[in-house]
Amino acid sequence: MTKRNTTTADKGDVASILNDLVETLRDGEEGFRTSSEAVEEVELKRLFLSLSSQRSEFAGELEAELLRLGEKPAEHGHVSAALHRGWINLKAAVTGKDEGAIVSEAERGEDVAVKNYRDALQKGLPANIQALVERQFMQIQDAHNHIRSLEQAFGRK
C-alpha cells in the first residue's frame, strides 16, 4: 500500500501527526456540512452530509488515540489553516449556489486530505495507529475519487 518509514516516531511526533490529521478532518467535516447546506440536488446533499459525518467519526477515533497516548487533541482547525487545507474558495462557491463550483472546492479539499494522510503514513507511526490511519486513508481516497468523478461530470476538469 504505502511505503512505510522504518523508524518509529516518538510520542510527541505521533501526537503532532495525529493532531494535523484531526485538524484536516475537522476542516473537511465543516466544509462538507457547509456544502450540504448550499446544494439543492438531494443525492449531492446526502453525499456531503455523509462525508461530514464520516470526517467527524474519523476525527473522534484519532482524538481517542491522542487521549490514550496522554496527549491533548487539537482544537478545531484555525481559519487560516483551513484556507491552506483546501477549502479556501468554498464560501464564494456557496454564495453563488453553483453546485459545480461547490463540488470543485470539495475535490480541492479532498486533494489536501489525501496528501496529508499520505504524508502521515510515511512518518513511522506505531503499528496500531498506522493501521487506523491506513483504514481511514482508504475511505478518504474512495471519497476523493467519487468527488473527482462528480467534478468531471460537472465538466470542471
N, C-alpha and C positions, 0 to 999 in steps of 0.2 A: 504494500500500500504506500506509505510514505517512508522515506529514508529516515532512520532514527539516529540521533546523535548518540554516541556510545557512552558519553559521560552523563551522569545524573545531576540535574540542577539541585542546588541546595534549597532548603525550606523557604528562605526569603525570595529566591528566584522563582520558585514554584508559585508562591503567593502572588508575586508580581505578574507572572504569566496568566494565572487564573483570573486575577482582577482585570487585566486587559481584556480577556475574553468576556468577563461579566459585563464590562462597560460596552463592548461591542454588541453583546446580546441585548442589553437594556436599550441601546440606541435602536436596534432592529425592532424590538418589541414596540417601542414608541412610534417608530417610522411606519411599521405595518398597521398599527392601530389608527394612526392619522390617515394613512392611505385608505383603510377600510371605510372610514367616515366620509371620504371625499368621492368615492366612486359610486355609481348608480348600478352598474351591472352586478347582479346578485352573485354569480359564481366568483367574480373577482373580489367582491366584498367578503364572501365566505373564505376564500383563499387567504386574503390578508389577515382576517381575524384569526384563522387557524395558525398562521405563521407567527403572529404576535403572541398567541398563547404558547406556541412551541418555544419561542425565544425566552419567554418568562419562565417556563419549566426548566429549560437548559440552564438559565442563569441561577435558578434555585438549586439545581444539582451542583453547580460549581461553587456556589456560596456555602453549601453544606460541606463540601470538601475543604474549603478555606477554614471553616469553623472547626472541623475535625483536626486540621493542622494547627489550631490555636491562633489563627490569623483573622484579621478583620476584613470582611468583604468590602469591596469598593462601593461607594455611594453611586447613585445614578450618574450616568455619563454627563460630563460638563458640556455646555452648548458648544464651546469652541472645539472640543474634542470630537463631538458628534459631527461637526462640519467636516472634519478630516476623515471620518469613518464612513462617508459615502452618502449621507442624507442631506447634503448641502442645498440642493435646489428643490427639495420636496415642497416647501411652503409655497413657492411660486407655482409649481405644478398643481397643488391642491387648490390654490386660489383661483386658478384658471379652469378648474374642473376638467382638465384634459387627461382622460384616462390613459392615453398612450404615454404622455409625459410622466404620469404617476408611476406607471409600470417601468419606464426607463429609469426613474430615480430609485425605485425598489431594486432594480437589477444592479445599479451602481453601488447601492448599499450592500448588496449580496456579494459583489466583487470584493469589497473590502473585508467582509466577514470571512469569505473563503481564504483570502490572503492571510488574515490574522490567525485563522486556525492552522493553516499550513505552517506558518512561522512558529506557532506554539508547539506543533508536533515535532519540530526539529530541535527542540531545546532540552531533550533528556529528562522528560517528566518521569516520576515514579510509575511503575507498571500499571497500578490500579487507576491512576489518574490519566495516564496515556490512553488506556482502553476507553475510559469515559469520554475523553476529548475526541478520540477517533470515531466513536459511535455518533457523537453529536456532529462531527465534521461530515460524516457520510450523509446525514439527513440535511445538513445545510447545503451541501453540494447538490443534492437532489432538488431542493427548493430553488437554488440558484439556476439550475438547468431548466426547471419548469418556468421560472420567471423570464429567463432569456428567451425561451420559445414563445412566450406570450409577447415579449417585446418585439420579436421578429414578426409575429402575427399582426402587430400594430404597425409594422413597417418602419420601425425605429432604427434597425441596424441592418 
